[in-house]
């Protein structure tokens, strides 16, 4: 089935990654429409060995596409996604705008594919936060062994999660460490080069940040509202790839051996868990790969029925672009034929 697809936010990090993935999967360039703000109108974006011309969103006719993959920020999605949806175009939105809307499915294809059936209510499907996606991909096979009582997660999130500006700031500050030129922090609240910042998104009244709140709410919507949850989200000087240290308490005991076997056989997961030097995955190795990697599986001796795991994934691919495209392909395969 040949469908026309708009990439809204095509000039950003995630939009370009969507174009790369669609090209790798042999989609026809004639069916792909890159869309961005008026200031990007007429610029070129790569699609395999071709170049496509960016159209301005305020001049674009949503009626000429069947699907629109949005990755241009919550304010753009708030204004434009409903307009696209009203034109019988199904929107898959990568922003936070619709994730907690009860009438919008929040989907990770390996975790809760059945929830997609409700997309017709608003013609909008939400893509979860990047740090939530890799977490629930790793939790799902364990949840199938025993229901999860509590999750405590500390994230180590790369600067690409803050867009090109975040990557540029890390590059510039790292380079300038070895010169006399000092630049002010622009994207981040403190220097990111050779540093870590325990603050992503704005602070809430209870002391958690919005990023931590997103992980809490989204994990519960996708897996179970009964899970007790706490997150600490940290920005680290890594260009691509988010990492998470996860402590899980189950209602019933899950052995290390059971966990390894479940993760090894789970869709979207790869197990690398060797108790030796280098027997684990780091962000550098996961960059450019589609899977969520799980390492350091061990008993959490601080609690009954607990496990601790290390989870790493490319936040631009599985954490954003790839998951969006997987949702689109599931929609095409199961609902649009």
LINURDA-V118376 format. One record per helix or strand of 3 or more residues. SS is the DSSP state (hx for helix, st for strand). FROM is the first residue (numbers start at 1). LEN is the number of residues. Records with the same first field share a line. If there is no record, write none. Layout:
BEGIN
SS: FROM-LEN  FROM-LEN
END
This chain:
BEGIN
st: 5-4  32-5  44-4  50-4  67-4  90-4  105-3  124-4  148-10  228-9  242-9  269-3  292-8  306-8
hx: 13-12  29-3  38-3  62-3  74-13  109-13  130-14  159-4  164-13  210-13  256-9  283-4  317-18
END
